[in-house]
Amino acid sequence: MADKITINQIFSLEDLARAGLKKLNVKELTAKIFVRGDQVYFFDHTDDNHYRLYSVIHKRSFFL
């Protein structure tokens, strides 16, 4: 895994867990959503166990 979570990088579920991200189940979105602290991470599901990060926003913006 890269030193930090960066846009357009591919991560496995294990990488995301090691980085402290927790999956958030959201029915209305096709993106896979993970949260850590006050950040919300949006991932495309690329294959069985890998995800590509495409956006990060503040948690407050997400829940508005």
N, C-alpha and C positions, 0 to 999 in steps of 0.2 A: 504494500500500500504506500502511496505517496506520503510525504511528511505531513501534509495537511489536506483537508478536503477542498478540492478545487473544481471549478466548472469544467465540464467535458471530460472528466476522468471517469474511469470505470472502476467500480468497487464491488466486492462480494459482500454478502450478508455478514460474514465474519469480520471483514474490514470495518463495516459500519458499526457493528457491535463493539469492536475494540476502540473505535473513536468515540464511543459514548452516545451514539444516536439510537433513538428508540422509535420503532415503527408506529405510525398513527394510522388507524383504519378510517378512511374517508370514502364513503360510497359514491358521492357525486363526482369524483375526479378519477380519471384514468391513471394519473401519475401516482407513483409510490411516494408517500410522504413520511419523512422522518423528522424528529425534533431533538434538539439538544439546547438546553438553556433557553435563551430567548430567540433562537433561530429556528426557522422551518426550512427544511431541505426538500426539494422536488427532484425526483429521479424518474427516468425512463427505465422500464424493465427491458433489458437487452436480451437476456436468455435465462436459463434455469435459475441461476443464483447470482446474476450480475446486474448492476444498476449503473446508469450514467447520470451524473448530477448535471442539471441544467438551470437550476435557479435556487437562490437562497433569499429569504425575506425575514423580516422581524415577525415574531409570533403575534404581536398585537395587530399587525396588518392582516395576517391570515385569518384571525378569528373575528374581524369586523364583519 
